[in-house]
Amino acid sequence: MWTRRERIGGRLAAAQAGPAEHAPVRSRQYGADYFSNATLTTHEGKTVRFYDDLIRGKVVMFNMMYALCDGICPTMTDNLVRVQQLLGPRVGRDVFMYSMTLQPEQDSPQDLKIYAAVHGVKPGWLFLTGRPEDLRLIRYRLGFYDPDPVIDGNKATHTGAVRIGNDAYERWAMAPALTGPEHILATINHVDRTTVYTAPGRVNPSR
């Protein structure tokens, strides 16, 4: 039998250890088998494996776009440029930003490179193209689809969202792509267990 003091001590130790989510998951639900490990090409002309190179063990943010879009893509990209500015040196080191084309039949790596340059995208944010069937599967796995097949089949259709995740902890969230950059940053910080809040919009690494 545990004494009252031992029971209290056990609860105190558990509280000090923090919630179980602070430890990386042991069995994976969202690995390469789920997301796929399809080969994509970046706007810099490099080939990458989707899960192993872009997601594994990282804090990531995804959105969908295409280079000739005259709808929300330019506005969405400009808003995410502001997010990149708020993240500062964390981009490409602690947080990885990815934009995937909705029209891989048209968007070559060079097209995406020009698009990124026009919008002032800095290093650490990759624009991706690949085989249409691979990008369609990835789009569905990330939740960028409409349940109505007619709407989903329209390649000008956008979900208008960003998918944000921490693979190490299998923590995933969504945010509107056109909401305030500070709100998107807050969602990133919510899943990123390596940061400590110091003030609104500002964090310090906990490591």
Secondary structure, 3 states (H helix, E strand, C coil): CCCHHHHHHHHHHHHHHCCHHHCCCCCCCCCHHHHCCCEEEECCCCEEEHHHHHHCCCEEEEEEECCCCCCCHHHHHHHHHHHHHHHHHHECCCEEEEEEECCCCCCCHHHHHHHHHHCCCCCCEEEEECCHHHHHHHHHHCCCCCCCHHHHCCCCCCCCEEEEEECCCCEEEEEECCCCHHHHHHHHHHHCCCEEEEECCEEEECC
